[in-house]
Amino acid sequence: MSEIGNRKSEIGNRIIGNSPLKSGGNAFHIPALLLPSIEGLKIKADGIYADLTFGSGGHSRAILAKLNENGRLIVFDMDEETLKNKINDERVIFIRHNFRFLYHFLKYLKMIPVDGIIADLGVSSHHFDVAERGFSFRFDGKLDMRMNRNSRITAALVLNSYNEEHLAKIFKTYGEITSANRLANEIVIYRSQKTIETTAELKEIALKFAPARDTARFLSQVFQSLRIEVNGEMETINEMLKSSVKVLKKGGRIAVISYHSLEDRMVKNFFRTGNVGSAEIETDIYGKSSVPYKTITKKPIVPDDEEIAGNPRVRSAKLRIAEKI
């Protein structure tokens, strides 16, 4: 697989050179690990593919560049903001919904089985750069953090209504924050006097526990924890991975790009064992395993220095690819 991670193929150069990534008059948006992920899918010109995290449409456009008139692409994204990037192509079916319902929608569309699946689990740069969405500590805005703005649960609701023990668990589990208990206690004290409503207020509280040498990373972990809770990200990934087994044809491939250790561990475990929470392969009484995938990437593919220089936000990206057995 090293050739996938390190080689800028003629196909990849053609994808970029022919400019299918440009949309709506916007500047080019090259998504994370574009070439290795597209090459790793081994796309068939007349195949059916699913992009579970449409976003700006970069991966989708790269897939379309390799499909002929008989190929099909189903894209998922529950954020209404992505509609501005919608691709006007009869080969594309746009589903504005959570990818946790992958199986149900593909069954309804009679698109099972598919030849390949790609999921870039990263948060869109747009989300981080818009203050009102509340995803970043860099801006002062409402504590929202919802991917789906029709959802009832917001970061403010979590901070102001969850009990101290639950808050500590969120910070400890989703952010791997060592001071999780003290942070949760401080939040409870603060909200007893004033409702926590803005990112600036959360930042003020969190800074009391941030290490001097790594403040930005600590704040990122705090905000990441809340975002994961608000959007139910871990449960969603688990359901998506289970559904992928049902919808992929034998020999079909799935490529998943993750951005933090929790996601990557889930993907790695599932590809290897069929269980997101276990690194050990389970067998039945006859010694047979139920592992659904053959791991193609023994180690995750990561961005090279050139890609990181062009887009620093991809520095933590890890790509894993597997093939349905």
C-alpha positions, 0 to 999 in steps of 0.5 A: 500500500505504500505506493498509494500513500506516497505516489502522485499517480497519473490518475491523481494528476489528471483529477486535479488538472481537469479541475473537477474539484472546483464548485460554485465558482469557489476556489479549489478545495482539495480534501485530506488525503485525496489521491491515496483515498481515491486510488485505494478505492480502486474505482470501477467506471460503472460502479456504485459509490457512496461518499458519506461526508460530502462537505465541499464535495472534493472526494465526490468530484474526484470519484465522478471524474473516474465514473462513466455514464453508467456509474452512480454516486450517493452522497450523504451530508446532514448540514444544510450548508453543504447544499451550496456545493451540491453537484448538478449531475444525473449520476449523483443522488444527494441525501441530506441525512446522517450517514448512520442511516446508510443501510436504510437509505441505500435499501430504499434506493435499491442501491445495494450492493455498492462498490465502494464507500468513503468517509472523511470524518473531519469537521469542515473548515467552514464550520471552524471558521464561522463563529456562530456555529460555535465549533472553535475557541478562536471566535466568540459565538454561541455554544452550538456545535450541531452538525445538523442544526435541526437537532435539539442538543447543543453544546450549551445544553450539555454544559448547563444541564448534564451533571458533573459526573457526566461532564467529567466522563465526556471530557475524559473519554472524548478528549482524553483530558487528565483534569476532566474531573476538575474541569467538570466541577468548575463548570458546575460552579460557574453555571450555578451563578450564570448560564454558560452561553458562549465559546468565550465563557467556556474558554475562560473556564477551560483556561484555568486548567490548560497547560502553559506550553500546550494551551491550544491543544488543550482547548481543542480537546475540550471543544472536541469533547463537546462536539462529539457528544452533541453530534453523537459521533462515536455511536454514528461511526459505529453504526456506519461501520456495521452498515458498511458490511451490509451494503458493500459487495464482496471485494468492495472497498471502504476508505475512512479518514479520521482525525483523532485517536478515538475515531482511528482506534474504532476504525482500526479495530473494526477492520481487523476484528469486526468490533469497534471496541475490541482489538482481539478477533472473536471466533465461534465454537468451531474456531471461525471468525466473523471478521468482515474485512481484509485490512489493506493499510497495515498502517494508516496513511498520513499526509506528507509534508507538502500536503500539511504545508498547503493545509495544516488542518490535515496534519492529524488525518489518518486514512485506513482502507479495507476490502470486504471479504 
